[in-house]
Amino acid sequence: MDKEEMAKRTTQFGLRVVKLYLTLEQEKNGAANVIGKQLLRCSTSVGANYRAALHAKSRADFLNKIKICEEEVDESEYWLELLVQAGLVSAGKVRNLRAEAHELACIIAATAKSTRTAL
């Protein structure tokens, strides 16, 4: 996967979470709103930080920014899991989103590992 495809994929991930958040917000559930906002922040941050990594000034700067992506996508996985475990959304409703978060986490972790090896 090239950089442009990954940038699109991280953006699409954020957009899908925005749509999920809008459905959570309609439920007027305090816990869903709090968890939803946390999820919204970290999931949209994945794409923003990935784009920042593409404009890094050095390999070390790239590694730093890609590690932020790794943290944010991991946090996204956590909040998605918590939504399901709290019974705020069905597992089926977020199955594909959770799978995408996991795939992105694996790709980003591999990128960080290969970058660290190259330093």
Backbone bond lengths (Angstrom), bond angles and torsions (degrees), N, CA, C in turn:
res aa  C-N    CA-C-N  psi(-1)  N-CA   C-N-CA  omega(-1)  CA-C   N-CA-C  phi
1 M - - - 1.450 - - 1.530 108.52 -
2 D 1.314 116.28 131.71 1.463 118.73 -179.79 1.530 111.15 -87.81
3 K 1.318 115.07 173.76 1.471 121.68 -175.19 1.523 112.86 -60.49
4 E 1.325 116.01 -39.85 1.469 119.92 -178.58 1.520 111.26 -67.00
5 E 1.328 116.26 -41.32 1.468 120.15 178.06 1.525 110.63 -63.78
6 M 1.323 116.37 -41.33 1.466 120.27 179.51 1.526 110.44 -66.87
7 A 1.316 117.15 -38.94 1.466 120.09 177.18 1.525 110.19 -61.71
8 K 1.324 116.93 -43.36 1.470 120.68 177.78 1.524 110.87 -63.17
9 R 1.308 115.50 -42.06 1.462 119.90 -177.80 1.531 111.51 -64.96
10 T 1.322 117.40 -41.00 1.463 119.45 178.72 1.528 110.71 -68.73
11 T 1.319 117.17 -34.33 1.462 120.68 176.31 1.524 110.22 -66.46
12 Q 1.316 117.03 -44.92 1.466 121.09 178.69 1.525 111.17 -61.49
13 F 1.318 116.57 -37.65 1.465 120.71 177.00 1.530 109.83 -59.64
14 G 1.318 116.36 -47.97 1.461 120.46 178.15 1.521 112.14 -60.42
15 L 1.318 116.71 -42.47 1.473 120.66 179.52 1.520 111.88 -63.90
16 R 1.311 116.61 -39.54 1.468 119.77 178.47 1.524 110.92 -64.60
17 V 1.326 116.94 -37.03 1.459 120.02 177.40 1.526 110.35 -69.49
18 V 1.316 117.85 -37.02 1.468 120.51 176.18 1.530 109.50 -57.00
19 K 1.317 116.72 -44.96 1.474 120.43 179.38 1.522 111.21 -63.96
20 L 1.322 117.36 -40.82 1.465 120.53 176.35 1.519 110.02 -62.47
21 Y 1.321 116.47 -45.15 1.465 120.71 -179.69 1.532 111.28 -58.27
22 L 1.311 116.56 -41.18 1.466 119.70 179.74 1.524 111.55 -62.30
23 T 1.328 117.45 -34.24 1.471 119.38 176.77 1.522 110.42 -72.46
24 L 1.325 117.85 -35.38 1.468 121.08 178.21 1.520 110.90 -66.74
25 E 1.327 115.46 -39.89 1.457 121.13 -178.83 1.521 111.33 -62.73
26 Q 1.316 117.76 -32.92 1.460 122.08 -179.52 1.524 112.17 -69.21
27 E 1.313 117.40 -22.40 1.457 121.04 -176.89 1.523 113.10 -76.44
28 K 1.311 118.32 -13.03 1.466 123.23 179.09 1.532 111.96 54.62
29 N 1.315 115.96 39.29 1.456 122.49 178.77 1.522 107.29 -106.19
30 G 1.321 117.18 121.50 1.463 121.29 -176.38 1.517 113.64 -57.08
31 A 1.333 116.80 -46.56 1.469 120.31 -179.35 1.523 110.89 -64.79
32 A 1.322 116.59 -42.91 1.464 120.32 179.29 1.520 110.86 -62.60
33 N 1.318 116.85 -37.97 1.465 120.06 179.70 1.527 111.74 -67.69
34 V 1.330 116.43 -42.65 1.467 119.95 -179.51 1.526 110.40 -65.36
35 I 1.333 116.89 -49.48 1.459 120.70 179.98 1.531 109.79 -65.00
36 G 1.331 116.02 -40.19 1.461 120.53 178.45 1.516 112.49 -59.46
37 K 1.334 117.09 -41.05 1.469 119.93 179.19 1.520 111.10 -66.61
38 Q 1.330 116.47 -39.28 1.463 119.88 177.56 1.531 110.13 -62.31
39 L 1.328 115.26 -45.23 1.466 121.19 178.48 1.517 111.05 -62.35
40 L 1.317 116.43 -43.27 1.460 121.38 179.96 1.528 110.89 -59.31
41 R 1.320 116.85 -44.75 1.467 120.89 -178.27 1.529 112.12 -63.14
42 C 1.336 115.56 -50.51 1.469 116.90 -174.52 1.528 112.34 -74.10
43 S 1.322 117.39 -35.87 1.469 118.68 -177.58 1.526 112.01 -69.53
44 T 1.316 117.60 -37.16 1.464 119.32 177.73 1.532 110.89 -74.51
45 S 1.311 115.72 -23.05 1.459 120.66 177.89 1.526 112.04 -70.59
46 V 1.326 117.23 -26.65 1.471 120.48 -179.98 1.527 109.82 -57.70
47 G 1.319 116.55 -52.74 1.459 120.74 -179.13 1.516 112.92 -65.49
48 A 1.323 115.94 -40.86 1.468 119.74 -179.78 1.526 111.06 -63.04
49 N 1.315 116.28 -43.28 1.464 119.60 179.81 1.514 112.48 -73.83
50 Y 1.329 117.35 -30.30 1.459 119.02 175.09 1.532 109.75 -64.37
51 R 1.316 116.23 -43.91 1.474 119.55 177.26 1.522 111.15 -61.66
52 A 1.327 116.46 -38.94 1.465 119.79 177.61 1.534 110.21 -63.70
53 A 1.328 116.54 -38.43 1.467 120.60 178.97 1.523 111.00 -62.39
54 L 1.324 116.34 -36.27 1.467 119.66 179.43 1.529 112.24 -63.71
55 H 1.321 116.59 -20.80 1.465 121.50 -179.84 1.528 111.89 -108.29
56 A 1.320 115.91 21.95 1.462 120.72 -178.70 1.525 110.88 -62.38
57 K 1.313 115.02 151.10 1.457 121.54 -177.26 1.530 112.64 -85.79
58 S 1.331 116.31 -17.25 1.464 120.93 -179.58 1.530 108.73 -158.24
59 R 1.328 115.71 171.56 1.478 119.06 176.15 1.523 111.02 -61.17
60 A 1.318 115.79 -40.53 1.465 119.68 179.84 1.529 110.39 -63.24
61 D 1.307 116.91 -41.95 1.464 121.62 177.27 1.532 110.25 -63.88
62 F 1.332 116.26 -42.49 1.460 120.86 177.03 1.529 110.02 -59.58
63 L 1.320 117.20 -46.92 1.458 121.22 -179.37 1.524 110.65 -60.31
64 N 1.308 116.76 -43.36 1.459 120.45 178.45 1.533 111.09 -59.20
65 K 1.310 116.93 -46.51 1.464 121.30 -178.44 1.529 112.00 -69.44
66 I 1.317 117.42 -37.26 1.464 120.20 -179.79 1.530 110.02 -71.16
67 K 1.325 117.35 -31.17 1.465 120.61 175.17 1.532 110.61 -66.74
68 I 1.319 117.39 -33.43 1.467 120.59 174.90 1.525 109.20 -64.37
69 C 1.322 116.60 -43.07 1.478 120.77 175.76 1.522 110.53 -57.02
70 E 1.318 115.27 -44.10 1.461 120.73 -179.04 1.536 110.57 -60.67
71 E 1.324 116.71 -43.93 1.465 120.77 178.25 1.529 111.39 -63.82
72 E 1.313 116.11 -43.01 1.466 120.26 -176.58 1.530 112.19 -68.54
73 V 1.320 117.89 -38.87 1.460 119.65 179.14 1.533 110.02 -71.88
74 D 1.317 116.88 -34.31 1.465 119.98 175.52 1.524 110.01 -64.36
75 E 1.310 116.76 -42.30 1.465 120.72 177.51 1.530 110.30 -63.81
76 S 1.313 116.95 -38.05 1.469 120.78 176.74 1.526 110.38 -59.62
77 E 1.331 115.95 -43.91 1.467 119.93 177.86 1.529 110.54 -59.40
78 Y 1.314 116.01 -41.60 1.461 120.88 179.65 1.533 111.43 -60.66
79 W 1.322 117.41 -50.14 1.463 120.43 -177.47 1.525 111.65 -65.71
80 L 1.320 117.49 -36.15 1.467 120.24 175.97 1.524 110.38 -63.84
81 E 1.310 116.07 -43.42 1.463 121.15 177.95 1.526 110.56 -62.21
82 L 1.319 116.20 -42.66 1.471 120.53 -179.26 1.531 111.64 -64.81
83 L 1.317 117.20 -39.04 1.466 120.38 177.01 1.520 111.05 -57.73
84 V 1.318 115.78 -42.14 1.467 120.38 179.84 1.524 110.41 -70.49
85 Q 1.322 116.79 -48.78 1.466 120.17 -176.83 1.524 112.55 -63.92
86 A 1.322 116.97 -28.74 1.468 121.14 177.99 1.520 111.52 -81.93
87 G 1.316 116.72 -5.26 1.458 120.49 179.93 1.518 113.57 75.80
88 L 1.322 116.52 21.08 1.461 120.61 -178.04 1.522 112.32 -86.04
89 V 1.336 116.61 -24.98 1.463 122.48 172.36 1.526 107.42 -141.56
90 S 1.304 115.80 155.62 1.462 118.99 177.80 1.526 109.45 -78.18
91 A 1.316 115.15 150.90 1.466 120.19 178.60 1.526 110.64 -58.93
92 G 1.337 116.42 -37.49 1.461 120.47 -179.84 1.511 113.19 -64.06
93 K 1.327 116.15 -33.90 1.464 120.39 -177.64 1.533 112.20 -65.87
94 V 1.318 116.25 -31.93 1.469 119.48 -176.79 1.527 112.92 -114.62
95 R 1.319 117.63 10.48 1.478 121.34 -177.96 1.526 111.83 -55.27
96 N 1.320 116.90 -51.45 1.465 120.29 -178.25 1.526 111.93 -66.95
97 L 1.309 116.36 -35.69 1.468 120.67 178.71 1.533 110.41 -67.21
98 R 1.314 115.93 -41.20 1.468 119.83 177.25 1.523 110.67 -65.26
99 A 1.328 116.52 -40.08 1.470 120.17 178.09 1.525 110.85 -62.99
100 E 1.325 116.49 -41.69 1.469 120.13 178.76 1.522 110.58 -65.45
101 A 1.314 117.67 -41.64 1.466 120.58 177.57 1.525 110.05 -59.55
102 H 1.317 116.42 -43.28 1.462 120.23 179.84 1.530 111.47 -65.15
103 E 1.315 117.11 -43.47 1.467 120.37 178.21 1.521 111.17 -62.27
104 L 1.333 116.19 -44.44 1.468 119.61 177.93 1.521 110.66 -61.49
105 A 1.337 116.55 -40.63 1.465 120.41 178.89 1.528 110.49 -60.36
106 C 1.316 117.22 -42.55 1.468 121.26 179.75 1.528 111.59 -65.41
107 I 1.314 116.31 -43.76 1.465 120.82 179.54 1.528 110.64 -63.99
108 I 1.309 116.06 -45.60 1.468 120.92 -178.28 1.527 110.40 -66.62
109 A 1.335 117.43 -40.74 1.468 120.68 178.20 1.531 110.85 -63.10
110 A 1.326 116.93 -40.73 1.461 120.80 178.09 1.524 110.85 -65.24
111 T 1.323 116.07 -38.46 1.470 120.89 177.74 1.523 109.96 -63.58
112 A 1.328 116.20 -44.70 1.462 120.23 179.25 1.531 110.82 -62.32
113 K 1.325 116.16 -42.12 1.471 120.85 -179.16 1.525 111.17 -63.40
114 S 1.320 116.89 -46.29 1.470 119.46 -179.18 1.527 111.27 -68.12
115 T 1.317 116.73 -32.97 1.481 119.97 177.48 1.521 110.30 -68.94
116 R 1.327 116.07 -42.63 1.465 120.84 179.66 1.533 110.12 -62.31
117 T 1.330 116.94 -39.46 1.462 122.46 178.81 1.538 110.64 -64.31
118 A 1.311 116.30 -35.44 1.476 121.33 -178.00 1.529 112.81 -76.55
119 L 1.325 117.22 -15.52 1.478 118.96 -178.46 1.491 112.65 -73.23
